[in-house]
Amino acid sequence: MRKESQLGLYNWSTHNEIEAPVRKPLSYVEIDDETWRDGMQGTQTTRHPNTEKRKEYLVTAARLGYIDHADIGFPGSGPKHRREIVKLIRSLEEEKVRITLSTAGRGAAIDDVRAILEIAEKTGYPLEADLFLDVSVLRANIEGWDRKEKINQLRNNISLVKNEGLPVMFVPERITAIPPDEVYEVLRMAIDLGVDRICIADTQGIATPWGVSNIFRWVFKEIGEKNKNVKFDFHEHNDLGMGIANCLVAAQEGIDRLHATVGGIGERAGNVNLEQLLVVLSAKDFRNTDVREIRKFAQMAADILRLKIPSHEPIIGEQSTGTASGIHASTYGKTQNEGLPPIYFPYDLDDIGAKALVKIGPTSGMANVMIFCKKEFGIDNITEEKAHEILNYAKERGGILSRETVKRLLERD
């Protein structure tokens, strides 16, 4: 595999000029739901939900306190999409949904900006404009862009939106793979033009946790310390499987808002999984969100998107609380009986509306049989002889026993 340097990418993991955090972490980190914008760029769902379904999802997510903001589309995609966004904004206002909204556009494309302004004018809603641009020399060379011209167009478009009284978030695309000298001037320009937010976007999904730490310390020191009113977001893609870890580091470094999509949908390997992010942030004291309905919410969203939740998906997967280990089942039984902390689980199962799934298989012990039979059949007094018979059957067959198989073994003389 070729190294990052061979691909012309900057490695923020080695940019360790600032050894200590610049900001203190917040006790409440906001969440921007990108499901209906960045999530729709993925290929996980082949048919996009209609406006009513999108509204249902956002109303539910807001009611549960799972999201604070939502990016609801890309108006530059065309008239039909703009009509859908207008309809969605109006329906959410009718429902008095207490979240803020934004739409996205290419920062150097005047048509995209005009489309956002058109929607804001039609609805009267103070729509946040999320304007993105890859300001790297590498991208300019690949595309054949005049880099200075693109940056000048960005300047004009930010000014236009700000003059219309709308909030702006500038998103320097792929900043996690771009040298600091190529982004500093543009970040300064955006700040001077009065943007409300800067979003550090790992569009390439290339960042490591220590790279995230370095880039935020650099941005906070060079930009944030002199501009206290500007807020900072983090937009992460999950190509290397480090999405949640990177978001947790960003929260520890003092980020204001994190981006996620339900089910982690999005282009390539997807974005950060909203459900997992909510549980992790709450468990690590960056939010205090009641997530007891997180599994029901995840299933509702999966139905809307026509997706199947993988059985072992962390937190929301049906089998994510399951074990066939004899050692683990024995310990679980003791913690349940004596009201002790949930050893082998990183959270209290009641907190996520889940139950432990103890199964019987080749690696099981007597505890698995006892717990399974009590839960599935209400049997407290299974004989040791019968328990050994069931356990030996599982070990000989080499697989997880179904409920029907265990029932048949219990009834066999």
C-alpha positions in Angstrom: 0.0 0.0 0.0 1.3 3.4 -0.9 2.1 5.8 1.9 0.2 9.1 2.4 3.2 11.1 1.4 3.3 9.2 -1.9 -0.3 10.3 -2.6 0.6 14.0 -2.0 -1.4 14.1 1.4 -0.3 15.9 4.5 0.0 13.8 7.6 -1.5 15.7 10.6 -0.6 12.8 12.8 3.0 14.1 12.8 2.1 17.8 13.3 2.7 17.9 17.1 3.8 21.5 17.6 1.2 22.1 20.4 1.6 19.6 23.2 -1.3 20.6 25.4 -5.0 21.2 24.7 -5.9 24.8 23.8 -9.6 24.5 24.8 -11.5 22.9 27.6 -14.0 20.3 26.6 -17.7 21.2 26.7 -20.2 19.4 28.9 -22.7 19.4 26.1 -21.4 18.9 22.5 -24.1 19.6 19.9 -24.9 17.2 17.1 -25.6 18.1 13.5 -27.6 15.4 11.7 -26.3 15.0 8.1 -28.6 12.1 7.2 -30.6 14.1 4.6 -27.6 15.7 3.0 -24.3 13.9 3.3 -26.0 10.6 4.0 -27.9 10.8 0.7 -24.6 10.8 -1.1 -24.0 7.2 -0.1 -25.1 4.1 -1.9 -26.5 2.2 1.0 -30.1 3.2 0.2 -31.2 2.9 -3.4 -34.4 4.9 -3.0 -34.5 8.2 -1.2 -37.4 8.7 1.3 -40.0 11.3 0.5 -40.5 14.6 2.4 -43.0 13.1 4.8 -40.7 10.4 5.9 -37.8 12.8 6.3 -40.0 15.0 8.4 -41.1 12.0 10.5 -37.4 11.1 11.1 -36.4 14.7 12.1 -39.4 15.2 14.4 -38.7 12.0 16.2 -34.9 12.7 16.5 -35.6 16.2 17.8 -38.3 15.0 20.3 -35.9 12.5 21.8 -33.2 15.1 22.1 -30.9 13.3 19.8 -30.0 16.2 17.5 -29.6 19.9 17.8 -29.3 20.8 14.1 -29.9 19.2 10.7 -28.4 19.7 7.3 -31.4 19.0 5.1 -30.1 19.1 1.5 -28.2 20.4 -1.4 -30.3 23.0 -3.2 -27.9 23.1 -6.1 -29.1 19.6 -7.1 -32.1 21.1 -9.0 -35.6 22.6 -8.8 -37.3 19.4 -7.5 -34.8 19.1 -4.6 -35.3 22.8 -3.8 -39.1 22.3 -3.7 -38.7 19.4 -1.4 -36.4 21.4 1.0 -38.9 24.3 1.1 -41.7 21.8 1.9 -39.6 20.2 4.6 -38.8 23.5 6.2 -42.4 24.6 6.3 -43.6 21.3 7.7 -40.9 21.3 10.4 -41.9 24.8 11.4 -45.6 23.7 11.6 -44.5 21.0 14.0 -42.5 23.6 16.0 -39.4 21.4 15.9 -36.7 22.9 18.1 -33.7 22.3 16.0 -31.8 24.7 13.6 -31.5 23.9 9.9 -29.0 24.3 7.1 -28.4 23.4 3.5 -25.1 23.0 1.7 -23.5 24.4 -1.4 -20.2 24.6 -3.2 -18.4 27.7 -1.8 -17.1 28.9 -5.2 -20.4 28.2 -7.1 -22.7 31.2 -7.3 -25.6 29.1 -8.5 -25.4 27.0 -5.3 -25.4 30.1 -3.2 -28.3 31.6 -5.0 -30.3 28.4 -4.6 -29.8 28.6 -0.8 -30.8 32.3 -0.7 -33.9 31.5 -2.8 -35.0 28.9 -0.2 -34.4 31.3 2.7 -36.4 34.0 0.9 -39.3 31.7 0.1 -39.6 30.3 3.6 -38.4 33.3 5.7 -36.3 30.8 7.6 -32.8 31.9 8.8 -31.2 29.0 6.9 -27.5 28.3 7.7 -25.4 28.1 4.6 -22.8 25.4 4.7 -20.3 26.4 2.0 -17.5 24.0 1.2 -14.4 24.2 -0.9 -11.2 22.2 -1.2 -8.5 24.9 -1.1 -5.5 22.6 -1.6 -3.0 23.0 -4.3 -3.3 19.3 -5.1 -7.1 19.5 -5.8 -6.5 22.6 -8.0 -3.9 20.7 -10.0 -6.2 17.7 -10.4 -9.2 19.7 -11.5 -7.3 22.3 -13.5 -8.6 25.1 -11.3 -7.2 28.6 -10.9 -6.8 28.3 -7.2 -6.7 32.1 -6.6 -9.9 32.5 -8.6 -11.7 29.8 -6.6 -10.7 31.5 -3.4 -11.9 34.8 -4.7 -15.2 33.3 -5.7 -15.5 31.9 -2.2 -14.9 35.3 -0.7 -17.6 36.9 -2.8 -20.1 34.2 -2.0 -19.5 34.3 1.8 -20.0 38.1 1.6 -23.2 37.7 -0.4 -24.8 35.3 2.1 -23.7 37.4 5.1 -25.1 40.5 3.5 -28.4 38.7 3.3 -28.3 38.1 7.1 -27.9 34.4 7.0 -25.4 32.4 9.2 -22.5 30.8 7.3 -20.4 27.7 8.1 -17.3 27.5 6.0 -16.2 23.9 5.3 -12.6 23.5 4.1 -13.0 20.1 2.5 -10.3 17.5 3.1 -8.5 19.8 5.6 -7.2 16.7 7.5 -5.0 15.9 4.4 -3.9 19.5 3.5 -0.8 21.3 4.8 -1.5 24.1 7.3 0.1 26.8 5.1 -2.5 26.1 2.3 -5.5 26.5 4.6 -4.4 29.2 7.1 -5.0 32.2 4.7 -8.4 30.9 3.7 -9.5 30.3 7.2 -8.4 33.8 8.2 -10.3 35.2 5.2 -13.5 33.4 6.2 -13.2 34.6 9.8 -12.6 38.2 8.6 -15.8 37.9 6.4 -17.8 37.1 9.5 -18.5 33.3 9.2 -20.3 31.9 12.2 -18.7 28.5 12.1 -15.6 26.7 10.7 -16.1 23.0 10.1 -13.0 20.7 10.1 -13.9 18.2 7.5 -12.2 14.8 7.2 -13.8 14.3 3.8 -11.3 11.7 2.9 -11.8 9.7 6.1 -8.0 9.7 6.6 -7.6 11.2 10.1 -6.2 9.3 13.1 -7.2 10.3 16.7 -3.8 11.9 17.3 -4.1 13.7 13.9 -7.5 15.1 15.0 -6.0 16.3 18.2 -3.2 18.1 16.4 -5.3 19.8 13.8 -7.8 21.1 16.4 -5.0 22.4 18.6 -3.5 24.2 15.6 -6.9 25.6 14.5 -7.9 26.8 18.0 -4.5 28.4 18.6 -4.1 30.1 15.2 -7.7 31.0 14.6 -10.0 30.3 17.5 -8.2 32.1 20.3 -8.5 35.4 18.5 -12.1 34.9 17.5 -14.1 33.7 20.5 -17.5 34.1 18.8 -16.7 31.6 16.0 -17.8 28.0 16.7 -16.1 24.9 15.4 -17.6 21.7 13.9 -16.1 18.3 13.0 -17.3 16.4 10.0 -15.9 12.9 9.9 -16.0 10.0 7.4 -15.5 6.4 8.5 -13.3 5.0 5.8 -10.7 3.7 8.3 -13.2 2.7 11.0 -12.1 5.5 13.3 -15.1 7.7 13.1 -16.3 7.4 16.7 -12.8 7.6 18.2 -12.0 10.7 16.2 -15.2 12.4 17.3 -14.4 11.6 20.9 -11.0 13.2 20.5 -12.6 16.2 18.9 -14.9 16.5 21.9 -12.0 16.2 24.3 -10.2 19.0 22.4 -13.2 21.4 22.9 -15.3 21.1 19.7 -18.7 22.7 19.6 -20.6 20.4 17.3 -20.2 17.0 15.7 -21.7 15.7 12.5 -23.3 12.2 12.1 -25.8 10.3 10.1 -28.3 7.7 11.2 -26.9 4.2 10.7 -23.6 5.8 9.6 -24.9 6.1 6.0 -22.9 8.2 3.5 -20.6 7.9 0.6 -18.0 5.1 0.6 -17.8 3.5 4.1 -20.2 6.2 5.4 -20.2 8.9 8.0 -20.2 8.6 11.8 -23.0 6.5 13.2 -25.5 8.8 15.0 -26.8 6.2 17.4 -23.3 5.1 18.5 -22.1 8.7 18.8 -25.0 9.6 21.1 -24.4 6.7 23.5 -20.6 7.3 23.6 -20.9 11.1 24.1 -23.3 10.5 27.0 -21.3 7.8 28.6 -18.1 9.9 28.4 -19.8 13.1 29.9 -19.9 15.1 26.7 -23.8 15.0 26.7 -26.5 13.9 29.0 -29.0 12.3 26.6 -31.6 9.8 27.5 -30.9 7.0 25.0 -33.3 4.3 26.3 -35.2 4.5 23.0 -32.1 4.4 20.8 -32.7 0.9 19.5 -36.4 1.7 18.6 -35.2 4.9 16.9 -32.6 3.1 14.9 -35.1 0.5 13.7 -37.6 3.3 12.8 -34.8 5.0 10.7 -33.8 1.7 9.1 -37.4 1.1 8.0 -37.6 4.6 6.5 -34.3 4.0 4.7 -35.1 0.4 3.8 -31.9 -0.8 5.4 -31.1 -3.8 7.5 -29.2 -3.3 10.7 -26.2 -5.7 10.9 -26.8 -8.1 13.8 -23.5 -7.3 15.5 -23.6 -3.5 14.9 -22.4 -1.9 18.2 -25.2 -0.8 20.5 -28.1 -1.1 18.0 -27.5 -4.6 16.5 -29.8 -7.4 17.7 -26.8 -9.6 18.7 -24.6 -6.7 20.0 -25.4 -7.7 23.6 -25.1 -11.5 23.0 -22.6 -14.0 24.3 -22.1 -17.7 24.1 -19.0 -17.6 26.3 -19.2 -19.7 29.5 -16.9 -17.4 31.5 -18.7 -14.2 30.5 -22.2 -15.7 31.1 -21.1 -16.9 34.6 -19.9 -13.4 35.4 -23.1 -11.8 33.9 -25.3 -14.0 36.1 -23.5 -13.0 39.2 -23.7 -9.3 38.5 -27.4 -9.6 37.8 -28.2 -11.6 40.9 -26.2 -9.3 43.2 -26.8 -5.9 41.6 -23.2 -5.4 40.7 -21.7 -3.2 37.8 -22.2 -4.7 34.3 -18.8 -6.5 33.8 -18.1 -7.3 30.1 -20.6 -4.5 29.0 -19.4 -0.9 28.5 -22.8 0.5 29.6 -25.8 -0.4 31.7 -28.0 -2.4 29.3 -31.1 -0.6 30.7 -29.7 2.7 29.6 -29.9 1.7 25.9 -33.2 -0.3 26.2 -31.5 -3.6 25.7 -31.2 -7.0 27.4 -28.3 -9.4 27.5 -28.6 -12.3 25.1 -27.0 -15.4 26.6 -26.9 -18.2 24.1 -25.7 -21.9 24.3 -22.8 -22.9 22.0 -19.5 -24.9 21.9 -17.7 -22.3 24.1 -20.5 -22.2 26.7 -20.6 -23.4 30.3 -23.3 -24.4 32.8 -24.2 -20.8 33.4 -25.3 -20.3 29.8 -27.7 -23.2 30.1 -29.1 -22.0 33.5 -29.6 -18.4 32.3 -31.0 -19.4 28.9 -33.6 -21.8 30.4 -34.7 -19.4 33.0 -35.2 -16.5 30.5 -36.7 -18.5 27.7 -38.8 -21.1 29.6 -39.0 -19.8 33.1 -37.2 -22.9 34.5 -35.3 -22.3 37.7 -34.7 -25.9 38.7 -33.2 -27.6 35.7 -31.2 -30.6 36.8 -27.5 -30.8 36.5 -27.8 -33.9 34.4 -30.2 -32.2 31.9 -27.9 -29.1 31.8 -24.9 -31.3 30.9 -26.9 -33.0 28.2 -27.8 -29.7 26.5 -24.3 -28.4 26.9 -22.7 -31.5 25.5 -25.1 -31.5 22.6 -24.0 -27.9 21.7 -20.3 -28.9 22.0 -20.7 -31.9 19.8 -22.8 -30.1 17.1 -20.4 -27.1 17.0 -23.0 -24.3 16.8 -25.3 -22.0 18.6 -28.5 -23.9 19.7 -31.9 -22.4 18.7 -34.7 -22.0 21.2 -36.6 -24.9 19.5 -33.6 -27.2 19.8 -33.2 -26.5 23.5 -36.9 -27.0 24.1 -36.7 -30.4 22.4 -33.8 -31.4 24.5 -35.6 -30.3 27.7 -38.6 -32.4 26.8 -36.6 -35.5 25.8 -36.5 -38.3 28.4 
